[in-house]
């Protein structure tokens, strides 16, 4: 390992706020949302159509 990598690793592990907010929290949100919303295909009638419609009076 290089000295710079060891220094950066010690700095990150020493600052628990940095580790929590930049590594752990985004990872937890990613896992949470992929478990809830991952793999759920929208049914054809559940969302608005992306086609443009012309409204006539």
C-alpha positions in Angstrom: 0.0 0.0 0.0 1.2 3.5 -0.7 1.6 5.9 2.1 -1.0 8.3 0.6 -3.6 5.5 0.6 -2.9 4.6 4.2 -3.1 8.2 5.2 -6.5 8.7 3.5 -7.8 5.5 5.0 -6.8 6.5 8.5 -8.4 10.0 7.9 -11.7 8.5 6.7 -11.9 6.0 9.5 -11.0 8.6 12.2 -13.8 10.9 11.1 -17.0 9.0 11.8 -19.3 11.8 10.6 -17.6 11.8 7.2 -17.8 8.0 7.0 -21.4 8.0 8.0 -22.7 10.8 5.8 -20.6 10.0 2.7 -20.4 6.2 2.7 -22.8 4.5 5.0 -25.9 6.7 4.6 -26.0 6.7 0.8 -25.3 3.0 0.8 -28.2 2.3 3.1 -30.6 4.5 1.1 -29.5 2.7 -2.1 -30.2 -0.7 -0.6 -33.4 0.5 1.0 -34.9 1.9 -2.2 -33.7 -0.9 -4.5 -35.4 -3.4 -2.1 -38.6 -1.5 -2.1 -38.8 -0.2 -5.7 -36.5 -2.5 -7.5 -38.0 -4.9 -10.0 -41.5 -3.4 -9.8 -42.7 -2.8 -13.3 -45.5 -0.3 -13.7 -48.8 -1.7 -15.0 -50.0 -0.2 -18.3 -52.8 1.8 -16.7 -51.0 3.0 -13.6 -49.0 5.9 -15.1 -49.8 8.6 -17.5 -49.1 8.0 -21.2 -46.0 9.6 -22.6 -47.8 10.3 -25.9 -48.9 13.8 -26.8 -52.6 14.1 -27.1 -54.5 16.9 -28.9 -57.5 18.2 -27.1 -60.3 19.3 -29.4 -63.2 21.5 -28.2 
